[in-house]
Every structure is written in structure tokens, then in C-alpha cells.
């Protein structure tokens, strides 16, 4: 069987990037994001699942996130994900589930900003809203803490995330999970940015010592000053990460 790779549930300030930036919305301002992603993974005969077994897994997620600027350098973020998961073995469906996944609440505090360099921290908590028996949640509240660095050198911007997740769970996963990722943006023109991302995090599967690692490329296009659309493709750098994931989203500020 394919290992379950839960899609990340923390909010992203610049979807399709996995890596967050240190920017905040500003006092009294809102950001609404509706993001979708669809991931596919295939394990073929001889890849640890039997000589005559081919297993395929598709996981799709639609995520709504609302960010509010409490003060100029502090945001609060609420994220609600809905997931669809389907697993087939030798073209026979063995699992087909859907539902709300764990809901997250986060606070981003940008505590330093000078000469294009910004530093922020983002603590958060994920509430066990997803059905753990359907592999849609962990069954317990989990906590996260991210350290975020952004450096802007026009027309470039670079973002570094170092994170820790206390993965309390009732599904026999690892509890101490680290995350490290690096992203870059290049402004091609006023309304268009090209983006790239690479990263890894500790595997939640206790039986594996291979940590999922990914690479991602895409773009962000500003249709209007307060509206962006984006698209990206994420590929796995090892078998612990899903083969390929397609990402798309829209962001509106008001």
C-alpha cells in the first residue's frame, strides 16, 4: 500500500509556495485565499508492495483561509481544508473517502524589518476536526512553530522557513516533526512573478527513515491590485514524497 502523505494544512501567504514569507496584511485588512491541489502517487511491482501489485493513490484538497491584520505586524489566520482521498490496488478501489480535515489557527508576528530583511515567527494549532478513522485527521490537537526569514533584492525575493510540529496523534505517527524549506520569487513584470521552492520535513511514518523532499515551480499573476491567481507543480525528490502535485489558487485582499 502507498504511504499516506497528508497535504500541508498551514496557510501560505504566497500560494503556490509551500514556504511562507514574513509579510503581514496591515491593521484592519483581510486576505481570503481559496487554494486547491491534487496529488498522485503510484507504487509499482517490486517497490515494497508485492511482485504483482500496483497501488495508486490520489489526494485532492480544497483549502479556504482567512487572514486578518490585528495590527500592522501581526496577523491571525484561520484555515479550513476539505480532502478527497482515493486508493486503488490493481485498478480496484480499496478506499474512497472525503471530508473536512484538521482545522488550523495561526498567528504571524513580524518582529523585525530593515533594509529588505524581515523576520517573523508563526505559532499555530491544528484542531482535530478531521475523521482519523478515514485518515483525514490526527485525532488530537497538534502545535506548530515556524521561524520565517524574507530578504528582498528587487526584482528578487527569498524566503526561508524552519519549523517544528508537535504531532500529537492517535494514529501511531511520529510526534516530533521538523520542516526546512527555501523559496525564491522573480518579478518578470509588474503583474507577474515566477516562483520556485525546495524543502523537506521529517517523515511522520515511524517505519521509514526517508524524509519527504520536494521541488516546486510556478507563477503568481496579479489580475488586479487586490486579486492574484496562481499555478504550480510540485514533484517528489524521493519515494517518501508524492510523485506529482498540481496546485492552483486565488487570493483576494480587502
Secondary structure, 3 states (H helix, E strand, C coil): CCCCCCCCCCCCCCCCCCCCCCCCCCCCCEEEEEEEEEEEEEECCCCCCCCCCCEEEEEEEEEEEEEEEEECCEEEEEEEEEEEEEEEECCEEEEEEEEECCEEEEEEEEEEEECCEEEEEEEEEEECCCCHHHCCCCCCCEEEEEEEEEEEECCEEEEEEEEEEECCCCCCCCCEEEEEEEEEEEEEECCEEEEEEEEEECCCCCCCCCCCEEEEEEEEEEEECCEEEEEEEEEECCCCCCCEEEEEEEEEEC
